[in-house]
Amino acid sequence: MISWREGRVVSRGQSWPGAAELEVDVFNTTTSAWVRCRALAYPDLVGLPEPGDLVLLNTTALDLGLGTGGYAMIVAIPGRLPDPRWAPGHLVKARYSPMQTVVLGVDEQDSPAHDVLADADDLAGMPVVVADLHSAVPAIVAGIRAAAPSAVVAYVMTDGGALPAAFSRTVAQLREEGWLAACITAGQAYGGDFDAVTVHSALLAARHVVRADVAVVAQGPGNLGTGTRWGFSGVAAGEAINAAGVLGGRPVASLRVSAGDMRPRHQGISHHSLTAYGRVAMSPADLVLPVYPDDDAWAFFAAALRGQMADLVQPFGRHHLVEVPVAGLIEALRACPVRLSTMGRGLDEDEPAFVAAAAAGHHAGALTIAPPQAPNSGDHAR
C-alpha cells in the first residue's frame, strides 16, 4: 500500500549532497484541507522542486507515524520532469520498484576501478568494524580517530534501513569534515561515492579502491524491527562479520549496549547483538568491551555485560574478548562533528551506547598502527 498525495511546494529548507528538504502543503482527502508538512526530495532522481511546484508525494511513512526522518517523500514534479541523463552503469538499485534507478557499479566494466577489482579477493587484514545501527557509525569513527588520527576510513552502508545514502546527514557531515573518505552503498542501497552489488564487493572496494585502513559496516538510517529475535534488519551484522572473515579481514564487533533503553530486551547488551554475533556470525571476531577503571558503578554494569557475553567469547564461544579502557573516549565523542543520538537518546542520556561503539572503533584504529598479532593477544585482549 502507498499513500499518494498531491502537494504544492511552499519553500526550501536545508539541503546536503543528494537531498533537499522542503515545506509542502499537502491536500488531505479525508478533511478536504491543506496541511503543511516537511518533505524530502532526491534531486538526482526527481529534479529540484521550486516554490510553487505541484508535486506528487508518498506519505505512507508519515501517515504511519514512523520516526526516522518524519518526511513525506517527493516522487515526481509532474509539470517539470527532469531530462534523462545517460551515464555509464547498469546496476539497478531498488529493483522492480517504481523508483528503481541505475548506477555505475564500482566493479562493472565501465568503472575506472574494474581492473583493480577484477581479481581482488583479499582484504589483507584490514579491520572491519560492524554495528547493527546507523547511530553507532559516528561514535565508531570517533574511536578510530582517537587511536589513529590519520587513518583512512570507509563506510559500507547496507540496505537494512534507508536505501538512498543521501538520506543520511550524518554521512554527509562526516564526509565534509574528512572523517570518512568514502561511503560505499551495498545491496539495494545506492548513492554512495561508490555503489556495490554486495557487502563483499563493497569491502573489497574499500580496501583496493578507497585504500581504506579501516571499514565500518552498518545499515543506513532507520531499521526494520518487530520486537522478535529474528525479525530485525540488523541481524545482517552477523553476515557482515562473515564477509569480513571470508575475505581475510579482521572483523571487529561493536556491541549494542544501553543503560537508558527502557525495553528489557535492549538493557545491557541488546538481544540483537547476542543474536547477530552469537547465532549468525560464524567467523571469529574481536568482541570489544569498554572498561571504566576504578568505577564501582560501571564495574557492576560491566560484570553484567560479561555475563551476557559468556557464551559468545572464548573459551565457550568463537569470538575473542577485547577490553578497551575508556580513557579519552568521552572526549573523543564530545568532539564529534555530528549529533550523537540513538533511539532519541544522546551521549548524556545513554553514555554506554556510544562508548561501546567508540571502544570498538578505538580497537580497530589501534590495529592499523600496531604490528600484526594473533586475534586473542595484545595489550587489552583477554
N, C-alpha and C positions, 0 to 999 in steps of 0.2 A: 504494500500500500504506500502511495505517495500522496502527501497533501500539497496540491498545486494551488498557488495563489498568484494573482496579479498585484503588482505594486508600482509605485512611482518614486523615483529617487529624489530625496529632498536635499541631501548634502553628502559630501565625502567626509570620512573620518581619517583615522590613522591608516598608513599603508606601510608595507615592508616588502622585500623582494618576493614577487609572485602572488601577493594578496592585497586586497583593498577593502577596508571597512566602509560601510555606507549607512546612512539613516534612510529608511524607506517607509513610506505609507503603504500599508497592505490592506486590501479590501477583505473584510470578514464577511463571508457569505451568510453566516448564521445571524449576525446582528445587523447586516447591511450597513456597516460603518467602517470607516478607515481607521486603522490602528498603526501607530508608529513603532517600528522595531529596528534592531540592528541587523544588517545583512552583510554577507561576505561574498566577494567576487574574486575569482581567479582570472586575471586579465589575459593570461596566455590561453585560456580555454574559451572565455566568453567575450573578451574585449573589456575595456574600462568604461563602466557606466558613468554617465554625466548627470548632474542635477536636471530633473525634468524628464529623464528617460522612463518609458514604460518598460518594466522588466517582468520576467516570469520567474517565480521563486518556488523552491522546495522548502516548505515549512514543517516537514514531518518531525524532525528532532525538536524544533522549537515548540510545536504543539504538544509533544510528549513530555516536555519539561526536562529533557536530557541536559546534564550540567555542562559538559565540555563545550566551551565557546558560547553557547546561547544565541546562535545565529540562525537567521533564515539564509538559505544558500541561493545565490543568483544562478539560474540555469541558462538564461538567454536574454538578450536585448533584442526583441523581435523586430523592432524598427531600424536596427543598426547592427546587423550581423557582422562579425569580423571577417575580413578577407581570408581565404585559406592560405596558409603559409606552408609551402612544401619544403621539407628539410630531410636530410638523411635519417634513416632509422626505420625499423619495422617492429619494435617491441610494443605490443598493445597492452596497456595497463587499464584496470577497471574493465576487463574484457567482457564483451557481450552485454554491457550495461549501456543505457542511453548516453552516458558521459564517457565512454571509452575514448582513450587518447593514445596517440602514437608517439613514442620517444625513441631516441637513439640509445641502444644498449651499449654499455661500456665495452663489452667484448664482441659485439657483432662486427660484420665485415667492413662496414663503412666507418667504424670507430677508429680514431687515431691510436687507440690502445689495443687494437685487435692483435697485433703481432706480439705485444707484450704478454697478453693473457692467453694466447692460443694454446700454449703448453704449460701455463702456470698451474702448479699443483701443490704448493707448499708455502706456508706462512713463515717458515724459518724461525719458529719460536716466538713470534710476535704475541705479546699479551693481548687477550681479548676479554674485556670486562662485560659481563652480561647482567642485565637487570630486567625486571618484568614490567616496570612502569616508566613512562617518559619522564616523570618528575625526578627520577634518580639521575638523569643524564648530566645536568649542570653540577650536581654535587660530586659525581664521579670525576668529571673533568677538573673540578677544583682540587680534588685529591691528587689527581695525576700531576697537575701543575705544582702542587706543594712539594712533591718529591722530585719532579723533573721539569723545571720551568720551560725548557726549550723543546720538550717532546712534541712531536707532530701527532695530532690526534684526529682520527676519522670516526665519524658516527655512522653506523649502519642502522637505518630505520626500517624496521619490519612492518608488515601490513596488518597487525592485530588491532591497531587503533585507526587514527586518521590515515587516509591514503595519500593526500597531497602533502608533500614536505612543506609547502608554503603555509599550511595551517599553523605551523609551529613558530611562534615569535621567539621562543627560546633558542631554537636552532639559528634563526636569522640573526639574533643578537650575538650569540656565541661565534658565529662566522664573522660578523662585523668586528668583534673585539679581537679576533685572531685566536680565540681559544679552541676553535675547531678549524682544521684545514679543509675539510670537505664533509658533506653529507652524501651518503650513498643510499638510495632507496632500493629496497629489495622486494621480491614477490609482486603483489598488486600495488604496492606503494610506488609513487612516482614523483618526479620533480626535484630530485636532489641534484647536486653538482654532477653526479653520475647515476645512471639507472642500471640495475642489475636484475637478472632473472630470479636468482636465489640468494639466500644468505651466504652460501658457499662462494658464489662468484663475486658477491659484494665484498666479502672478506679478502679475497684474492686481489680485487681492485684496490682495496685499502692499502694492502701491503706493496703491490707491484706498480700501481699507477699513482696513487697519492703519496707513496713512500712513507706511510704512517709508521710511527714507533709503537702506537697503541691503537686498538679499535674498541669502540664502545657499541654494544648491540642492545637495542631496546625498541619496543613498539612505539609508534607515533602517539601524539596526544590522544587522550580518550582510550577506553578499553571496553571490552565486552565481558561482562561478568553476570553470573546467575545465582551467586551465593552457594554454588556447589563446588566440589573438589575439582572436577574436570571441566566444568563449563566456564572457563576463563581464558581469554585470549593470551594472557601472559604465560600460560603453560608452555608456550613455544620457547620460553627462555631455556628450558632443558634441551630443546633441539638445537638452539644456538650453541650451547656448550658442546654438543656432539659435533657440530660443524667445525668449531674451532679445533677440537681434538683431532678429528679425522684429517684435517688439513695441516697438522703439525704446528698448531699454535699453542699458546699457553692459556687455557681457559681460567678465568677468574670470576667466581660467582659473587655478585653483590646481593647480600641478604636484604629482603624487605622486612624491616624491623619497625615496630611502633610502640611508643609508650603513651600515645594520645588517642589512638583509634578506640572507639567505644565498642566495636564489634569484637566479641571474644575470639573469633577465628583469625583476627589480624593482630592480636596483642602478643607482644614479644616478637617471635619470628612468625610471619604470616604463613598460614597453611598453604598459600600458593607457592612460596619458596620451598617449603618442605616437599610439595608435590613435584614441582619442576626439577629440583635438584636431586630429590630422593628417589623419584619414580621414573622420570623421563630421561634425565641425563645419564648416559651410560659411560661417557668419557670422564676420567678423573679430573677434578678441578680444584683450584685453591679456593676454599670457602673462608671468607675473611670475617673475623670478629674484632670489632674495635674494643680497646681496653683502656679504661679510665684508672690510672694508678691512684692508690690511696683515697678512694672514694667509696665509702661504705654503701651509699645508696645505689651506686652503679654496680658495685660488687654483687649485691643481691640480684639485680636485674640480669647482670652478665651470667651469674650462676644458672638462672632460669633459662637463658638462651643456650648455654652449653648443654643443659638437659634436653632441650628440644632438638639440638644438633647431634645428639649422641649416635643415632642410627645412620647419620649421613657421613660422618668422618671416620677415619681410621682410629682404632682397629676394627670397628664394626661395619663401617661404610667404606665407600670407594674414594671419598674426597679427602683432601688434606686441610686440616685446620691451620689457619694462619692468623696469629694475633697481632694486631697493629696498634701501637699506642696512639692515643688521640691528640697528643701534644701538637699544637699548631693547626689542627684540622678545623676547629671552630673559627679561628681567624681566617683561614683559607675560605671557608664557606661564607663568612660575612663579606669577604672581598669579591664574591661572585658578582658579575655584572648583570645577571638576570635575577628575577624574583624567584626565591625558593618556595615552592608550595606543593604539598601532596595532599590530595583529598581536602583541600581548603585549609590545611594547617601549615604554618610557616615554621622557620627554624626555632623560634622561641616556644611554639606550641608543641612541637614534636621533634626535639633535637636528635634523638637516636635514629630517626628515619634517615636524616641527612648525613649524620656522622657515619652510619654503617656504609652508605654509598661512597662517601669520601674516603673511608678506610680502604674499600676495595680499589678505588682509583689510586690511592697512595701506594698500595702494594704493587699495582701494575706499573706505576711510574718508576718505582724503585727497581723493578725488574729490567727496565730499559737501560739503567746505568750500572747495574751490578753484573759481575761475571756470571755466566750460566751455572745454575746449581740444580741439584735434584729437587723436584717439587716439594718434598717434605723436609727440606733443610732450609737454612737461612737464619737470619738474626731473630725473626719473630715467629718462625714456624714451630708448631708443637707436634 
